[in-house]
Amino acid sequence: MNLDTTLRETTDVCERAPDYVRAIAPYQPGKPISELAREMGLPEERIVKLASNENPRGASPKALAAMRVAIDQTGRYPDGNGFALKDALSKRTGLGPECIVIGNGSNDVLEMAARAFLAPGCSAIYSEHAFAVYPLATQATGAIGIVVPARDFGHDLNAMAHAVRSDTRVVFVANPNNPTGTWLPPKAIRAFLERIPSDVLVVLDEAYNEYLSPEDRGDAVRLLDQFPNLVVSRTFSKAYGLAGLRVGYGMTHPQVADL
């Protein structure tokens, strides 16, 4: 028998994928209402979905109007650089467009940070009871995930700072935390950043930032000048009710954004 034919018959192409990729258990998002209705034989209007933290008010009428205009352009490829959105975010935040990264939801920003800075032999740190995407994004790169025990169901920043090793490249912090809803005051975030080595990337996930009262919210964007190893990620999915559009963004030092 031809050797090439034998190899094709006995080798499973999936075994060529890295072990750390094959071991991933896919993230299970909240089940769509339509799917649950089919499974349970229920009318969709009787189902109240709370699992995905979707905004019950939905999108703004202005956003819906903009979508109706944009739908006529779907036969064309969009601007991959997201100029218009970056320009609007730049005006709102005071950052230059070169500091802004657009993502397919803020999940994409988290995963891009992992892909840019993690690899086999590196480690990432995240808290127990934090967002499920942090360990998934870490594992997908072959890096080691260091889970720091939670404190009152939230981040123990002191323990997380102590957990940093010589091979640590990324630390994920969710504020407010998903799914437990705990919150870290701005002073605690700044003090934590001051303790983290400058060659370790800190990803501050602020997907729920807009739900905080203004006096509690702080302004993590202003920390970027002092901490070039900081990434602040946000999304239009939650407070802005645009979950179905998958629009997120990250704000960081231009060189980090470029990576």
Secondary structure, DSSP 8 states (H G I E B T S, - for coil): --HHHHHHHH--GGGGS-HHHHT---------HHHHHHHHT--GGG----TT---TT-S-HHHHHHHHHHGGGTTS---TT-HHHHHHHHHHH---GGGEEEEESHHHHHHHHHHHH--TT-EEEEETTS-THHHHHHHTTT-EEEEE--BTTB--HHHHHHH--TTEEEEEEESS-TTT-----HHHHHHHHHHS-TTSEEEEE-TTGGGS-HHHH--GGGGGGT-TTEEEEEESSSTT--GGG-EEEEEE-HHHHH-
